[in-house]
Amino acid sequence: MHHGPLRIALLSYRSKPHCGGQGIYVRHLSRELAALGHSVHVLSGQPYPDLDAGVELVPVPSLDLYNDRDPFRTPPLREWRDWIDALEVATMWTAGFPEPLTFSLRARRELRSRAECYDVVHDNQTLGYGLLGLGRVGLPLVTTIHHPITVDRRIELDQARGLQRLSKRRWYSFVGMQARVARRLSPILVPSQSSADDIVREFAVDRARTEVVPLGVDTRYFHPRPEVSRAPGHLVCVASADSPLKGVDVLLRATAKLATERDVRLTVVSRPKPGGESDRLVDALSLRDRVNFVHGLSDEELARLLASAEVAVVPSYYEGFSLPAVEAMACATPLVASRAGALPEVVGSNETAGRLVPPGDPEELAMTIGRLLDAPDERERMGAAAWERVRAHFSWRAVAETTAARYRDTMATAPR
């Protein structure tokens, strides 16, 4: 078994620094792996991630056909370097999304030429055909799948009509490749048992190849703040207000129930569409003076907001992993969450760190929140237990330690 520091190649086909899980995951995981003494190189296409000191970026440039300034551009021939570039342009011309495939081919070429520089390769949800040959050059591969994109595809196709449906289906054709590649990889790290269920169902992956390694929360910002006083009756929810899966409508109905008997106010961290579902419901329930929508907060501002609430709520119908739940727990804010998707795993089934309620039931939700608002000692106990749970399982340090242990297991069983 390899006991010293590891030399890790972390792959990410696009790593937007501030939004989308990929760039954030890569940044925090690489920083904490480096802090544990490992050497980490991040191989990424554009947009490149922001990385912390001690982590090296190895650019694997695509033709960057989807950058925000000039999307779907056709590059002049002098920019085409090889057959992979030609494939990238051709896939775009035929309305597909080439990046996972073309990145995996370029990354394989890069890794082959530097195979002796790395002990292990960690792919962050690229799942391109290029990854399949790494074993032959003696590079053990660990893969993370956050959630199967088939779920996104189904939701988008359900809402699309006619020609748009056809082009969406073509755009998402890379998902078929991802499923085929996933079936040939082991181990696959997933953020929760619930995500593992989805991946087994959607990609027909063998369950024995999946391993749960949760995601982390940035405890540099999200931690208890005794200096921030909690406002009586203040509830907070971080969720996209117009996404039906997030259950914000259920929370609004529960808030209206609570408002008949006590002084409550709710802050929703989201940007609802004017005249959209949530916006209309706020008026229908006469909650204008009690509900406040805010967006564009920094981590510091969000953490202070969470620390100022008496109760945080995650009313979703489904979560593959819930960062908002973990962020609230890290701020020692008592949590009420749906018994749905990964939430019971995040909160803990014994409910010492948070209460679980059936999704879609405003009465039960209102009752549970009300009971907590009336029990300051109980809230204090829950907040302390939640912070302990975060430190043990969901700090990026804990995540990096667990991930490094998976690397060593994989290296031990990989044919050299």
C-alpha distance (Angstrom), angle and dihedral (degrees) to the residues before:
residue distance angle dihedral
M1 . . .
H2 3.81 . .
H3 3.82 108.5 .
G4 3.81 105.6 169.3
P5 3.81 127.7 80.3
L6 3.81 113.2 -55.1
R7 3.81 128.5 -129.4
I8 3.79 104.1 -134.1
A9 3.81 131.1 -169.1
L10 3.82 108.6 -160.2
L11 3.83 113.8 -164.1
S12 3.80 125.5 -154.6
Y13 3.80 120.6 164.0
R14 3.83 93.5 -155.4
S15 3.77 124.9 4.9
K16 3.81 112.7 -170.8
P17 3.79 100.9 -167.3
H18 3.80 101.4 -138.9
C19 3.75 110.6 22.9
G20 3.74 134.4 39.8
G21 3.75 118.2 43.0
Q22 3.81 97.5 -101.1
G23 3.80 101.3 72.1
I24 3.80 92.9 39.9
Y25 3.81 93.4 48.7
V26 3.80 92.2 48.7
R27 3.78 93.4 48.0
H28 3.81 98.1 49.9
L29 3.80 96.6 38.2
S30 3.82 93.2 48.9
R31 3.82 92.0 47.6
E32 3.80 93.5 51.6
L33 3.82 94.1 43.1
A34 3.82 88.0 53.3
A35 3.82 90.0 47.7
L36 3.83 87.6 55.4
G37 3.83 87.8 58.1
H38 3.81 100.6 -99.6
S39 3.80 123.8 132.3
V40 3.81 110.8 -119.9
H41 3.82 128.8 -168.6
V42 3.81 116.3 -176.6
L43 3.82 113.0 -150.7
S44 3.80 107.1 -161.6
G45 3.78 141.9 159.8
Q46 3.81 122.1 -140.3
P47 2.98 131.4 -34.7
Y48 3.81 86.3 54.8
P49 3.80 119.8 -147.4
D50 3.80 126.6 -113.8
L51 3.79 103.6 -113.3
D52 3.78 130.0 -166.9
A53 3.81 125.9 -120.5
G54 3.80 111.7 -75.8
V55 3.81 95.2 37.4
E56 3.80 120.8 96.4
L57 3.82 124.7 -143.8
V58 3.81 116.1 -143.3
P59 3.83 104.0 -168.3
V60 3.81 114.8 -140.7
P61 3.82 96.7 -173.9
S62 3.77 120.3 -151.9
L63 3.79 119.7 -166.0
D64 3.84 83.3 -94.7
L65 3.80 93.1 -131.6
Y66 3.81 93.2 166.2
N67 3.77 103.9 47.9
D68 3.80 114.0 141.6
R69 3.79 94.9 -117.1
D70 3.81 98.4 52.6
P71 3.80 111.2 10.9
F72 3.82 122.4 -175.0
R73 3.79 91.8 13.7
T74 3.80 118.1 164.3
P75 3.79 106.5 -134.1
P76 3.83 118.5 -136.2
L77 3.81 114.0 -103.4
R78 3.80 92.7 -107.3
E79 3.83 87.5 68.2
W80 3.82 93.3 56.1
R81 3.77 107.5 100.2
D82 3.82 104.2 177.0
W83 3.81 147.5 -26.0
I84 3.81 92.4 -62.7
D85 3.81 89.4 60.5
A86 3.80 90.0 49.4
L87 3.80 89.5 50.9
E88 3.81 90.7 49.7
V89 3.81 93.4 53.5
A90 3.81 93.3 43.0
T91 3.81 92.1 52.1
M92 3.80 90.7 49.9
W93 3.82 91.6 47.8
T94 3.80 88.9 54.3
A95 3.82 90.0 49.9
G96 3.79 97.1 -107.0
F97 3.80 127.9 129.4
P98 3.82 106.7 -114.9
E99 3.79 103.5 177.5
P100 3.82 102.5 93.8
L101 3.83 90.5 50.7
T102 3.80 99.4 40.3
F103 3.83 92.8 43.1
S104 3.81 90.8 51.4
L105 3.83 90.8 51.4
R106 3.82 92.9 49.0
A107 3.81 92.1 44.3
R108 3.81 90.7 51.4
R109 3.80 90.5 52.4
E110 3.82 90.3 49.0
L111 3.83 93.0 46.9
R112 3.81 93.4 46.9
S113 3.78 90.8 55.2
R114 3.84 91.0 49.9
A115 3.81 100.8 31.4
E116 3.81 92.3 132.6
C117 3.83 91.3 56.9
Y118 3.83 95.4 67.2
D119 3.80 138.7 56.9
V120 3.79 96.7 -167.7
V121 3.81 140.3 8.2
H122 3.82 121.3 -141.9
D123 3.81 115.7 -163.7
N124 3.80 117.7 -159.2
Q125 3.82 105.0 -148.7
T126 3.84 98.8 -55.8
L127 3.81 93.6 122.2
G128 3.82 93.0 178.5
Y129 3.82 125.1 157.4
G130 3.81 89.8 -111.3
L131 3.82 90.1 74.5
L132 3.77 94.5 63.6
G133 3.81 96.5 78.0
L134 3.82 97.7 54.1
G135 3.80 95.3 95.0
R136 3.80 89.4 62.0
V137 3.80 91.3 60.6
G138 3.80 89.7 48.9
L139 3.82 97.9 -105.7
P140 3.82 114.0 137.4
L141 3.83 110.9 -140.8
V142 3.80 129.3 -146.6
T143 3.83 117.5 -175.5
T144 3.80 131.7 -159.7
I145 3.81 120.1 -153.6
H146 3.80 112.0 -175.7
H147 3.79 93.8 -171.8
P148 3.79 134.4 -29.9
I149 3.82 110.6 -91.0
T150 3.83 87.3 -142.6
V151 3.81 86.5 85.5
D152 3.85 91.3 56.8
R153 3.79 89.0 44.4
R154 3.80 92.6 53.4
I155 3.80 93.3 49.3
E156 3.83 92.3 48.0
L157 3.82 94.2 45.1
D158 3.81 90.5 49.2
Q159 3.79 89.1 58.1
A160 3.81 97.5 41.1
R161 3.81 124.9 89.6
G162 3.81 136.4 -156.4
L163 3.79 116.6 -35.0
Q164 3.77 91.6 3.7
R165 3.82 87.3 60.3
L166 3.77 91.2 53.9
S167 3.79 93.8 49.6
K168 3.82 92.0 45.9
R169 3.79 89.5 51.7
R170 3.82 89.9 51.3
W171 3.83 92.5 45.6
Y172 3.79 89.2 53.5
S173 3.81 93.6 46.7
F174 3.84 88.9 106.8
V175 3.82 86.3 72.9
G176 3.82 90.0 73.2
M177 3.81 89.1 57.0
Q178 3.81 90.6 47.1
A179 3.82 91.0 54.2
R180 3.81 92.5 47.9
V181 3.81 92.4 48.3
A182 3.82 93.4 44.2
R183 3.81 90.6 56.8
R184 3.81 89.7 60.3
L185 3.82 98.1 47.0
S186 3.78 131.3 88.0
P187 2.96 135.7 -145.2
I188 3.79 104.4 27.4
L189 3.81 113.3 -171.3
V190 3.81 114.0 -147.3
P191 3.82 129.1 -177.4
S192 3.82 95.7 -127.3
Q193 3.81 145.3 2.9
S194 3.78 86.2 -108.3
S195 3.84 90.6 58.2
A196 3.81 89.0 46.6
D197 3.84 88.7 55.6
D198 3.83 89.7 52.1
I199 3.80 93.8 47.8
V200 3.81 92.9 47.0
R201 3.81 89.4 50.1
E202 3.82 99.2 40.5
F203 3.82 101.1 37.1
A204 3.84 98.7 27.6
V205 3.81 89.2 -126.5
D206 3.81 118.7 166.4
R207 3.82 106.1 -102.6
A208 3.81 92.0 -140.1
R209 3.83 88.1 67.5
T210 3.82 94.2 59.8
E211 3.80 123.9 89.3
V212 3.79 125.6 -174.0
V213 3.80 115.2 -125.4
P214 3.81 110.1 163.0
L215 3.80 124.7 -138.3
G216 3.78 121.3 -107.5
V217 3.77 136.5 -120.3
D218 3.79 122.7 -138.8
T219 3.81 100.1 -109.1
R220 3.81 89.6 -175.8
Y221 3.83 84.4 79.9
F222 3.78 105.6 14.5
H223 3.78 107.3 65.2
P224 3.82 136.2 109.2
R225 3.81 113.1 -65.1
P226 3.80 108.9 -163.9
E227 3.83 89.1 177.3
V228 3.83 91.2 65.8
S229 3.80 110.9 79.9
R230 3.80 118.0 -139.8
A231 3.80 114.0 -121.6
P232 3.83 113.1 -128.6
G233 3.81 112.1 -106.0
H234 3.84 93.1 4.6
L235 3.83 113.7 147.1
V236 3.79 124.1 -174.7
C237 3.82 132.8 -164.7
V238 3.81 128.3 -178.3
A239 3.81 107.1 -158.7
S240 3.75 141.3 115.6
A241 3.81 101.5 -91.4
D242 3.81 98.4 -148.4
S243 3.80 99.5 43.4
P244 3.83 105.5 101.5
L245 3.82 90.7 -150.3
K246 3.81 91.1 64.0
G247 3.82 95.2 63.6
V248 3.82 97.0 -140.0
D249 3.85 88.6 145.5
V250 3.83 89.0 59.7
L251 3.80 90.6 52.4
L252 3.83 91.7 48.4
R253 3.82 90.0 53.2
A254 3.81 90.5 47.7
T255 3.82 90.2 49.4
A256 3.82 90.5 52.0
K257 3.82 88.7 53.2
L258 3.81 92.2 49.4
A259 3.81 90.9 46.6
T260 3.83 91.4 62.8
E261 3.80 90.9 66.3
R262 3.81 107.6 24.0
D263 3.77 146.5 20.4
V264 3.81 107.3 -90.8
R265 3.75 133.4 154.5
L266 3.77 129.0 -170.4
T267 3.80 130.2 -149.9
V268 3.82 114.8 -162.4
V269 3.79 115.5 -165.5
S270 3.79 98.9 -144.3
R271 3.77 142.9 90.8
P272 3.82 106.0 -117.3
K273 3.80 119.9 -160.1
P274 3.83 109.4 -104.2
G275 3.79 105.3 -108.9
G276 3.82 89.7 11.5
E277 3.80 127.0 131.7
S278 3.83 97.4 -80.4
D279 3.79 94.7 40.1
R280 3.82 91.5 54.1
L281 3.79 92.5 44.7
V282 3.82 92.3 54.6
D283 3.82 88.2 59.2
A284 3.80 94.9 40.7
L285 3.83 89.2 55.0
S286 3.85 92.5 42.2
L287 3.79 91.7 -122.5
R288 3.83 99.3 133.9
D289 3.80 93.8 116.4
R290 3.81 93.7 44.3
V291 3.81 104.4 44.6
N292 3.76 123.8 68.3
F293 3.85 124.8 -173.9
V294 3.81 116.5 -156.0
H295 3.81 130.9 174.8
G296 3.80 141.7 170.8
L297 3.82 94.6 51.3
S298 3.80 121.4 161.1
D299 3.84 117.3 -126.8
E300 3.79 88.8 -102.6
E301 3.84 92.3 53.0
L302 3.79 93.0 44.6
A303 3.81 91.6 50.2
R304 3.82 91.2 50.4
L305 3.80 90.4 48.9
L306 3.82 91.8 51.2
A307 3.80 90.1 47.5
S308 3.82 90.2 53.5
A309 3.83 94.5 57.4
E310 3.80 126.8 89.9
V311 3.80 91.9 -150.0
A312 3.83 134.3 16.5
V313 3.81 119.5 -154.5
V314 3.82 132.1 -156.4
P315 3.84 104.5 -176.9
S316 3.84 97.7 173.1
Y317 3.79 126.0 148.0
Y318 3.81 89.4 -147.3
E319 3.83 138.8 12.1
G320 3.82 127.3 171.9
F321 3.81 85.4 -161.0
S322 3.78 125.3 -20.8
L323 3.78 117.5 -133.5
P324 3.85 91.9 176.2
A325 3.82 88.9 57.7
V326 3.80 91.9 50.7
E327 3.82 92.5 45.1
A328 3.82 90.7 53.9
M329 3.82 91.1 47.2
A330 3.81 90.2 49.9
C331 3.81 89.8 55.7
A332 3.84 87.8 53.3
T333 3.80 89.7 -116.3
P334 3.84 113.8 151.3
L335 3.80 108.7 -111.7
V336 3.79 134.1 -147.0
A337 3.81 111.9 -168.9
S338 3.81 139.6 168.0
R339 3.77 119.6 -96.2
A340 3.82 88.6 -122.3
G341 3.81 139.8 113.9
A342 3.80 111.7 -22.7
L343 3.82 96.4 -19.7
P344 3.84 96.1 99.2
E345 3.83 88.7 52.3
V346 3.79 92.1 49.7
V347 3.81 96.4 45.1
G348 3.83 94.5 38.9
S349 3.79 122.7 -113.9
N350 3.81 94.8 -109.2
E351 3.85 88.1 64.9
T352 3.83 95.3 -138.5
A353 3.84 89.8 127.6
G354 3.82 97.3 39.6
R355 3.79 144.2 -7.9
L356 3.82 122.5 -105.6
V357 3.82 122.6 -147.5
P358 3.82 132.2 178.9
P359 3.83 110.7 -89.8
G360 3.81 117.0 -110.3
D361 3.82 96.7 24.0
P362 3.85 111.5 116.8
E363 3.85 93.5 178.9
E364 3.79 94.3 55.3
L365 3.81 90.9 42.5
A366 3.82 92.1 51.3
M367 3.81 91.7 47.8
T368 3.81 93.6 50.0
I369 3.83 93.6 47.2
G370 3.83 90.5 46.1
R371 3.80 92.4 52.8
L372 3.79 90.8 51.1
L373 3.80 93.0 48.0
D374 3.82 87.5 56.1
A375 3.81 94.9 49.5
P376 3.84 112.3 66.0
D377 3.84 93.7 168.7
E378 3.77 91.7 51.5
R379 3.84 90.3 49.4
E380 3.80 90.1 51.2
R381 3.84 91.4 51.2
M382 3.81 93.0 46.6
G383 3.80 93.2 48.9
A384 3.80 92.1 52.1
A385 3.83 92.2 47.3
A386 3.82 90.7 48.1
W387 3.81 93.2 53.9
E388 3.83 90.6 48.4
R389 3.81 90.1 51.2
V390 3.82 91.7 50.2
R391 3.79 92.6 50.5
A392 3.80 92.3 50.5
H393 3.82 98.7 44.5
F394 3.78 114.7 8.2
S395 3.80 108.5 41.5
W396 3.83 111.0 109.3
R397 3.81 87.2 -121.1
A398 3.82 91.1 58.8
V399 3.83 89.9 45.2
A400 3.83 91.7 51.1
E401 3.81 91.5 49.6
T402 3.81 92.0 51.0
T403 3.82 91.6 45.2
A404 3.83 92.6 50.4
A405 3.82 88.9 51.1
R406 3.84 88.5 54.6
Y407 3.83 89.6 50.3
R408 3.83 90.3 54.8
D409 3.83 92.4 47.5
T410 3.80 90.2 51.0
M411 3.81 93.3 47.1
A412 3.80 90.4 49.7
T413 3.81 92.6 56.4
A414 3.84 99.1 35.2
P415 3.81 117.2 104.0
R416 3.81 106.9 -115.8
